[in-house]
Amino acid sequence: MKQYARRFRSLDGETVFTAILLGIALYMFYGTYDFSSRAATFPRAIAGAAIVGCALLLVSRYLPRPIRVLVEEEANIVDHSDEELPDEPADTENETKPINSVLTAALIAGYIILAYLLGFYVATPVFVIGYIVLLEINRIYGAVLLVTSLAIVYGFETTLGVPLNEGVFLFAGSF
C-alpha cells in the first residue's frame, strides 16, 4: 500500500494534465465515427496527433535519450528574447507554474463548454483573450492570434461544411 502512495505523491500536475488530455483526445477520436468521412478527417488527424503527443509525453522517461530530448524540449510560440527580464529569485517561477497550468486547464475547459453552448465564433475570442491575458502576450501578437484563430474557425467551417457558428443556446438562424 505504501508503494502506491509513493507513486501518487510523485505525480506532478503536468503528468495528470497530460493524462486528462490523452483521455479527451481518445474520446474525440472515438466521437468522429458519428461524422461523415469527409467531416471526420480533420478531427481524427488532430485527435490522432494529440494522442501520439500525449502518449510520448507520458512515457518520455522510458524513451532513449535522443528521443526524450526531442519530446521534452520546451517549445515557445512567441519569442520573448528581446524583452528585458526583471531580477527575480529563481523560486518565483516554480510557484507560478502550477497556477498557470491550472488556469490554462480552466481556459480549455471553458472553451469546450462555451463552444458547445454558444458556438466556436463566440468561444474562440473568449479563449484567445483569456490566453493572451494569462500569458501576458504583447498586444500586437495578441491581435494576430485573435484574427488568426477566427480565420481558422472560418476555414474549418467552409472546408468541412460544419456549422461552427451554432451552439446549444445560440443558433445562427435564430436572428
C-alpha positions in Angstrom: 0.0 0.0 0.0 2.9 2.4 0.8 4.3 1.7 -2.7 1.1 3.1 -4.3 1.0 6.1 -2.0 4.6 7.0 -3.1 3.6 6.7 -6.8 0.7 9.0 -6.4 2.8 11.6 -4.5 5.4 11.5 -7.3 2.8 12.5 -9.8 3.0 16.1 -10.8 0.3 18.4 -12.2 1.8 18.2 -15.7 1.5 14.4 -15.8 -2.1 14.4 -14.6 -3.0 17.2 -17.1 -1.3 15.2 -19.9 -3.3 12.1 -18.9 -6.5 14.1 -18.9 -5.7 15.5 -22.4 -5.0 12.0 -23.6 -8.4 10.8 -22.4 -10.1 13.8 -24.1 -8.2 13.1 -27.3 -9.2 9.4 -27.2 -12.8 10.4 -26.7 -12.6 12.9 -29.5 -11.2 10.3 -31.9 -13.9 7.9 -30.9 -16.6 10.6 -31.4 -15.5 11.2 -35.0 -17.2 7.9 -36.0 -20.5 9.7 -35.7 -19.4 12.1 -38.5 -19.4 11.6 -42.3 -16.0 10.5 -43.6 -15.3 14.0 -45.0 -16.2 15.8 -41.8 -14.3 13.3 -39.7 -10.9 13.7 -41.5 -9.6 16.7 -39.7 -10.8 16.0 -36.2 -9.3 12.5 -36.5 -6.0 13.9 -37.6 -5.9 16.4 -34.7 -7.1 13.8 -32.1 -4.5 11.4 -33.5 -1.7 13.9 -33.2 -2.8 14.7 -29.7 -2.9 11.0 -28.7 0.6 10.5 -30.1 1.9 13.6 -28.4 0.3 12.9 -25.0 1.4 9.2 -25.1 5.0 10.3 -25.9 5.0 12.8 -23.0 3.6 10.2 -20.6 6.3 7.6 -21.5 9.1 10.1 -22.1 11.2 8.9 -19.2 11.4 5.4 -20.7 12.4 6.7 -24.2 16.1 6.7 -25.4 17.9 9.9 -24.6 17.9 11.5 -28.1 14.1 10.9 -28.5 13.4 12.0 -24.9 15.3 15.3 -25.5 13.1 16.0 -28.6 9.9 15.1 -26.7 10.6 17.1 -23.6 12.2 20.1 -25.3 10.2 23.3 -24.4 8.6 25.0 -27.4 8.0 28.7 -27.4 5.3 30.1 -29.8 6.3 33.7 -29.2 10.0 34.8 -28.9 10.5 36.8 -25.7 14.3 37.1 -26.1 14.2 40.8 -26.8 12.2 41.6 -23.7 14.1 42.6 -20.5 13.5 40.2 -17.6 13.1 41.6 -14.2 15.5 40.4 -11.5 13.5 37.9 -9.6 14.5 34.9 -7.4 14.6 31.6 -9.2 11.9 30.1 -6.9 9.2 32.5 -8.2 8.9 30.6 -11.5 8.2 27.3 -9.7 5.5 29.0 -7.6 3.6 30.4 -10.5 3.9 27.4 -12.9 1.2 25.3 -11.2 -1.2 28.2 -11.1 -0.6 28.8 -14.9 -1.3 25.2 -15.7 -4.5 25.2 -13.6 -5.6 28.4 -15.3 -4.8 27.0 -18.7 -6.8 23.9 -18.0 -9.7 26.1 -16.8 -9.4 28.1 -20.1 -9.5 24.9 -22.1 -12.5 23.6 -20.2 -14.2 26.9 -20.6 -13.5 26.9 -24.3 -15.0 23.5 -24.7 -18.1 24.4 -22.7 -18.6 27.7 -24.4 -18.1 26.2 -27.9 -20.8 23.6 -27.1 -23.2 26.2 -25.7 -22.6 29.2 -27.9 -20.6 28.0 -30.9 -16.9 28.5 -31.8 -17.3 32.1 -33.1 -18.1 33.2 -29.5 -15.9 30.7 -27.6 -12.7 31.3 -29.7 -12.2 35.0 -29.0 -13.0 34.5 -25.3 -10.4 31.7 -25.1 -7.8 33.6 -27.0 -8.2 36.8 -25.0 -8.0 34.8 -21.8 -4.8 33.1 -23.1 -3.3 36.5 -24.0 -4.1 37.9 -20.6 -2.8 34.8 -18.8 0.5 34.7 -20.6 0.8 38.4 -20.8 1.4 38.4 -24.5 2.2 41.6 -26.4 -1.0 43.3 -27.8 0.2 43.1 -31.4 0.9 39.3 -31.1 -2.5 39.0 -29.3 -4.3 40.7 -32.1 -2.6 38.5 -34.7 -3.5 35.4 -32.6 -7.2 36.6 -32.3 -7.5 37.3 -36.1 -5.7 34.0 -37.0 -7.9 31.9 -34.6 -11.1 33.4 -36.1 -9.7 32.8 -39.6 -9.0 29.2 -38.7 -12.6 28.7 -37.4 -13.9 30.2 -40.6 -11.6 28.0 -42.7 -12.8 24.8 -40.8 -16.4 25.8 -41.3 -16.1 26.4 -45.0 -13.8 23.5 -45.7 -15.7 20.9 -43.7 -19.2 22.3 -44.2 -19.9 22.0 -40.5 -21.8 24.9 -38.9 -19.4 26.1 -36.2 -21.3 29.3 -35.5 -24.1 27.4 -33.7 -24.3 26.1 -30.1 -26.9 24.6 -27.9 -28.2 28.1 -26.9 -27.1 30.2 -29.9 -28.4 29.3 -33.3 -27.2 31.4 -36.3 -30.6 31.1 -38.0 -32.5 32.5 -34.9 -31.5 36.1 -35.6 
